[in-house]
Amino acid sequence: MALTMAVTDHYMAFKRLRVTGTLTPSSTYPTGGDPIPQNFAIKSPSAPINMMFQQIPTYELQYVNGNMKVIVSATGLELAAGAYPAALQTALTFEATYHKFF
């Protein structure tokens, strides 16, 4: 019921900080989404203003209120709480956008 984050790169883009990396899910998915860890070495006191995930066949990953939410594409409904499907039990790439603070 936790995601492990690894930051692979970060760069400035206008007044934004862009961060790329991977999220590796634990074995279980909680209702409402898995909380995205924010305790890594990014110099922004706020949560991401946007987050994009790699595309996974049959699933849509969304950033909602600090969580990674999994939607089953065929039904449009959230993945039921329980074990992550095999397609999601790997390192998932992401790009997050933060406000840049000086």
N, C-alpha and C positions, 0 to 999 in steps of 0.2 A: 504494500500500500504506500509505496514511496517511489519517487523517481530519483535517479542518480544523474547529476549533470556534469558534463565535461565541456569546458570552453575550449574551442580550437583556435578562434581568432576574434579580434575586435578591431573596429575602425570607426573613424568619425565620418559622418555624412551630413553636411550642412550643420544644423543645430541638433543633430541626433547622434547617438552612439549605437552602432550596430554590433551585435554579438552573434557569432555562429558557434555551433557546437553540437553535442549529442545529448539526448535524454534516454536513459535505459530504465525501462519499467521494472518494478518488482513483479512478483508472481501474481498479485491480485489487483483488480481494478475496483475502486470504491464508487458508489453511486455519487453522481455530481462531478466526477473527474478527479484525477490524481493531482495533488498540489505540486506546483513547480517550485523547486528550491530557489531561494533568492539570496542565499548566504555564500555567494562566490565573489571573487575578486573583481567586481565591476564597480567602478566609481560612480554610482548613481543611487541616490537615496530612495528612489521610487521603483515600483514594479514596472515591467515593460508596458509600453503603451500599445504595442502590437507584437504578435508572435506568429510566425509561419512555420509549418512543419512539412517534412517530406510527404509526398503522396504515397499512400498505401492502398493497393487494390482492395476494394470492398469496404474500406473504412475511411472516414474523414476525421482528421484531428483538428480540434478547435481550441483556441485560447479563450477561456471564459473565467473572469474574476480570479485570476491567479492559478487556475487549474488547467490541465490538459484534459479536455473532454473528448471521448471517442464516440463517434456517431457511426452506426451501421448504415452504409450507403443504400442498401436494398430497402430498408424500412424507414430511414430518416430518424430513427429513434436512438437514444443513448444506449451504449453497450451495457448489458446487465452486470450488476456487481458480481464479481467472481474472478476466476482465472483469466488472465490476458490470453487472447487467441495467439496461436503460434506466429502469425504474421507480425504481431506487435511485440514479441519477446526478443527484441534485438535493439541495438542502439539506433535511435531515431534522430535524424538531423533536424536542426531548427535554426531559424534566424530571428533574433529578438531586437526590437527597436526601443531605445530608452531616450528620455529627455537628456540632453547634455547639460551638465551643471559645471560651472567654473569654480 
